[in-house]
Amino acid sequence: QVQLVESGGGRVQAGGSLKLSCAGLDNMFSTEPVAWFRQAPEKERNFIASINWLATSTLYADSVTGRFTISKDNGKNMAYLQLTDLESEDTAVYFCAAGRPWGQASQDIRDYPTWGKGTQVIVSS
């Protein structure tokens, strides 16, 4: 059963921006940390960004630091990933994931048991 639903992906030119959204169910984001991962064709799923359950602490992969911003609205049960200054290397399927209650921001994929199906981002040069 899918518990997270991503949206906001699409095709954009290099240098452009997108905002991805992730909708959770049953108020899960009020107690759980959230992360974004991405997976390019024939490559492993890699960590992008995470935010702790209180939405007070964030963690980013070096490749996106300064360009991407993760946020979470616990009241709306929504998480977001703002993508700016996009590069062709950012082309991938982007996945939202929720961690365990009261968890901290983490880049370890094993800390996230709940996933969405992903949203495709294509950056053309």
Protein Blocks (a to p, Z undefined) as FASTA:
>chain_A
ZZbdcehiacddehiacddddddeehlmmmpccddddddehiacddfbdcdfkopaccdd
fklgojaccdddfknopacdddehiafklgccdddddddehiacdfbfklpmbdcebjad
dddZZ
